[in-house]
């Protein structure tokens, strides 16, 4: 196999050139170790035989071998550093030359008829950096016009070497061409986990384009167990608004973990867009789904007055996560349910108490209740929590700089009730 030209050097070429150097250094070190063992053995034999002249020769031989080996290692390292520095300069010069050629092409100049490996990498990185610029589409068209997209698709689908397939798939991910979506969807079922992960990233990027059709079987692939819930959550967030059919389909899945993922993704994407899911999911039998639905309710617009009753009912849920999210969701109420929050201040779980206190601290009526809880609540831990949150409000009020005439409309925190008396 012919050595690659300098223009075809990959950005990660050291990964491959460092291996021979490491092997050579290891071979020299092993040889030196074996030589030292042999010389040491001969030295002991001659010392026992009381042959001092031979022992001196052996010692001198050891010194010569060690010196030559040290010189050889030093020369090898210097050679490696020199070669890598020269290749770095060559790569930088070639990259600058290709940047100039691409600038001329985008300005209406000559269309390149061949792209080296370095030029392909430069084109893809430039397209990635200018994803929303009109020039990005022209760069993608150039890459596809030279047959490079079809080449990468064939390599990703049919090449026998896994590394070659992964590198081709990575280039397709960077290209972000919606015509490659069938390749990504096919590789979502590949036996290699690394290729599946890259294909998922590529499919999510391709589907994030507004108007891109969502394949009907994509939900089944994502929930097949080939991907973790975290990977699917990140893919849905990367797709963005077009992922709505996937999120709603998962919200109706029979498996608990996918309903939990759906409500989490809905909260991350657009709580108001998915607010209608909260009405159904608040009645879900799984605590994790109900807790997620409460977060979704807190971020979206309430649908009807009956939702308030559902949220209040979750405050008595056996699962502490549901009670905590219920206390947090009550921040969406026009008036805080102080009776319920007073009871939640005495909850056995710290998170429930903390969310209840924070919800009370968001309104004037709630701060009055929080101030009374410092001394009047029957639960010691509730009094501690109320005291902590009240102290935080007092510190925030003292540190707040009043808005001047040039900055109207900046409200100051209201001092909690009873703070002056406690001071």
N, C-alpha and C positions, 0 to 999 in steps of 0.2 A: 504493500500500500504506500502510495507516494505521500511524502510529507506535506502537510497543509501549507498553502501560501500564507504570507503574513497578512494579507487582506482578509483571509478567512478565519483568523484567530478569534475564538469565542471569548466573551468577557470573562468566563470562568475557566480559562485555559490553564491556570495554575493548578486547578483541581487535578488535571491529568499529568502535568509536567512535574508536579511535586512528588508523585508516586515513584517514578524511576530514581529521582535523587534520594528519596528516603530509603529505597531498597539498596542503592549503592552504599550509602552511609552505614546501613545496617550490616551489609556484607563486609565492609572494611572493619567495623567494630568487632564482628564475630571472628574474623581472621586474626585480628590483633589479640583477642582473648585466647584463642586456641594457641597462637604462637607463644604467648606468655605462659600458658600452662605447660607446653612442651619444654620451653627453656627452663622454667622452674623445676620441672622433673629432672632435667639433665643436670641442673646446678646442684641439686641435692645428691644425685648419684656421684658427681665428682667431688663434692665436699666430703661425703662418707669415704670416698676412695683417697682422700687427702691429696687430690690433684689440684693444687691452687692455680697453676697456670691455665689449665682448662677452664676452671671456674671463672677466671678473669676474662677469658675469651667469650664465655657465655654471657657474662654481665655486659660486656661491650656490645655483643650481638643484640641483646635486649634493648640497650639504649639506642642502637642504630635503628632497629625495627620501630620502636616507639616514636622516634624523631621523624622517620620517613612517613609513618602513618599520620602523624599530626600535620605534617606539611601537606600530605595528600588530601586530608579532610579540609584543611584551610583553603587550598587551591580549588577544591570542588565547590566549597561554599561561595568563594569569591566569583567563580565562574557562573554559578547559578544566579547570584545577585546581578552580575553584569548582563547576563542574557535576559533576565526578567525585566531589568530597567530598559534595555534596548527595545524589547518587544512592547513594553508599555508605551514608549515614545512612538513606536510604529503604529500601535493601535490608536493612540490619541490623534496622530496625524491623519490616519485613514478616516477616523470618525469625523474629524473636522472637514476633510475633503468631501465626504458624503453629505454632511450637513449643508455645505455650499451647493452641491449638486441638487439636493432636494429643494433648497431655496430657489434655485433657478427654475426647477421644474414647476414649483407652485406659482412662480411669477410668469409662467407661460413659456418657459424655455424648453430645452430638449428633454424628451422622455427617456429615462434610462431603459436600456434594453436588457440589462443583466444586473442582478443584485447579489453581491457576495453575502456570506453569512453575517459579517459585521454590518453590512448595509441593511440587511433584513432586520436585524436587531435594532438598528438606529431608526428605521422606518416605523417599526411597531412601537418603540418607546415614544417616538414623536407623536404618533397617532394617539397613544394613551394620554400624553400630556395635554393634547389639544382635542379632547374628545368632543367638546361642544363647538369647535371651530369648523367652518366650512372646508378648510384644508384637510381636516381629518378624513372626510369622505373621499377626497381625491387620492389621499395616500392609500386608503383601503382599496380603491379601485385599481391603483397601480399594482398593488400586491397581488390582487386577484387576476389582473390582466396579464401578468407574467406567468400565470399558472402556479403560483406559489401556494395559494389557498387550496387548490385541488391536490397539490402534492402533499401538503400537510394533512389534509383529510385522509388521503390514502395511507400515509404513514401511521397516523393515529389509529386507524381502523384495522390495518392488516399487517403491519410490520411485526416481525418475530421478536425483536429486541424491545424489552420494556422501557429502557431509557430513551431510545429513539422515539417510541410512541409518546412518552411523557413530554419530551422536548417539543415534538410537533403539536401536541395538544396545548401546551403552554403558549405556543405562538398563536394558535387559533383563539385562545382565550384573550390574548392581548389584541388580536385583530378585531374582535367583537363584530363579526359579520353575521347578520340574522340568517343568511343562507347556510351557515354551519350548524344551525340549531339541530337538524336531524342527526348529525354526527354526535353532538353532545348527548342527545336523548338516547342514542344507541349505546354509548359508552357508560351511561348511568347504570347499566346492568353488567358492566364488565367485571371479571373475576378479581382484577387487581384493585385494591382499595385506593391506591394513589391516583389511578386513572379515573376512578369513579368520583373522587373528590375534585379533581380538576374539571371533569365534565360537569359536575354540579355548579362549580363556579362559572364556567362558560355558559351554561344554560341560564343561570340567574342573570348574568350580564346581558345576554341576548334578549331575554324576556322583559328586561327593565325598560326597553324602548316602548314608548306609548303606541298602542295599537297592535302590539305583537300578540298573536293568538296563543292562548294557553292550551297545550295539548290535553285532551280529555283524560288520558291515562297517567298524567304526571303525578297526580295526588297519590295514586297507588304505588308508584315507584318510590316516592319520597317516604311513604309510610311502610315500606316493605321490610324495614329493618336494616337495609344496607347503609343507612346514614343515621348518625346520632341525632337526638332532638336539637342539640345546639347547632349542628350543621344545617338542619332544615330551618331552624329559626333564623339563622344568619342569611340563608338563601332567600327566604321570604322577605326579610327586611331589605335585601339587596334588590330584589325585583321591584319592591315599592308598591305603588297603587295598583298596577296590573295584577298583583298577587291576590286580589280580593276573592276570585272564585276558589283559589286554593285554600285560603283561610276559612272561608265559609264551609267548604266541604269538610275540612278537618274539624271544624267546630261541631259537626254532626257525626263524627266518627264514633264507633262503638268503644274504642279503646281510650282509657282515661288519659294516657300521656299525650295523645295527639289532640284531645280537646283542651288540655292544659296548655299545650304549645300554641294552639290556635288563639286562645284568649290572650296569651302573652304577646303573640305577634300582633294581634289587633290593637292592643294597648300601645305597643311600640310604633306601629305604622300610623294610625289615625283613629284615636278613640271616638271621635264624633261620628266618623263614617261607619264604625261598627257598633255604635251604641245600642242598636236594636238587639244585638246578641246577648246583652246583659240580662234582658228580661227572661230569656230561656235558660241561660247558664246559671243564673242565681238559684235555680231549682235543681241543679245537677246533683246527683248523689255523691260525687267525689269532692272532698274538701278543697283540694287544690284548684279545681275548676271554679268552685264558688268564690274562693279567695281572688282568683284572677278576674272573675266577673265583677267583683267589687272594685278592683283597680280600674277596670274598664268603665264602670259606671262613674267613678270619681273623675275620670278624664273626659267623658262624653256628656252630652246634654241629656238630662233626665227625660224619659219618654212620656211618662204619665204619673199622676200623683200616687198611684198604687205602687210604684217603684220604691217610694219612701218606706212603705210598710215592709217590703221585702228586705230592704237594707237594715231596718231596725230589727227584723226577725233574726238576721244573721248575728246580731250581737249576743245571742244566747246559744250560738252554735257550740258543740262540744270541742271542735278543733280550734286551737288558739290562733292559728293563722287566719281563719275566717273571722274570728272576733276582732283581731287586730285590723284587718282590712275593712271591716265594717266601721270601726271607729274612724279610720281614715276617710272612708267614703262619705261619712256624715259631714265632711267639710263642704260638700256640694249643696247641702241644705241651706235655704235662705236663713233659717234660724236654727242654731244647734239644739239638738234634743238633750238638754242639760241633765235631765233625770237619768237617761240611759248612760250618758257619758260619766256622770257621777258614780254610777254603779261600776262602769268599766275601769274607773280609776282604782278600784279595789280588786281588780282581776288578779289571779295568781301569776299570770304571765307578764314579764317585764315589757314585752313589745306591745301588748294590749294596753297597759297603763300608759306607756309612752305615747302611743298614737291618740289615746283618749285625751291626754293632757295637751298635746299639740293641737288637736282639733278645738278644744276649749279656748286655747290661746289665740285663735284666729278671729274671735269676735268679742265685742265689749261685754255682752252678757256672759259669754263663756269665761272671760278673764275674771269677772266678778265671782263666778262659781269656783274658779281655780283658786282665787284668793281665800275664799272661805274654807276650801279643802285643806289648806295648809295647816289649819288649827282644828277644824271641826270634823274632818272625815274620820270615821271609826277605824279605818285600816291604816296601820303604820306605814306600809309601803306606798299607799296612796298619798299620804301626807308628804313622804319623801319626794315622790315624783312631782307633786304639785309645787313643793318648795323649790325643786330644781328648775322646773320650767318657769316659774315666777321670777326666780333670780336671773335666769337668762333674759327674760323680757325686760327686767329692770336695767341690766347691763346694756342691752341693745338700745333702750330709750336714752340712757345717759350718754352713749357714744354717738348717737345720731346727730348730725349737723343740720340745723334747721335750713330749709330751702329759702334762698333769697328772693327778691322781687323778680329776678331774671329767670328763676326756675320754679314757677308756680306748679301747684298740683302734686307736690311730693308729700304724702301724708307722713306724720310722725307716729310712732307707736304710742298707744294709750297706756299710761302707767297702770299696772294692775291694781285692782281694788285691795286695800289693806297694806300696800307696800310702804306708805309713809308711816303707818302705825308700827309696822315691824322694824322699820329703820330706827 
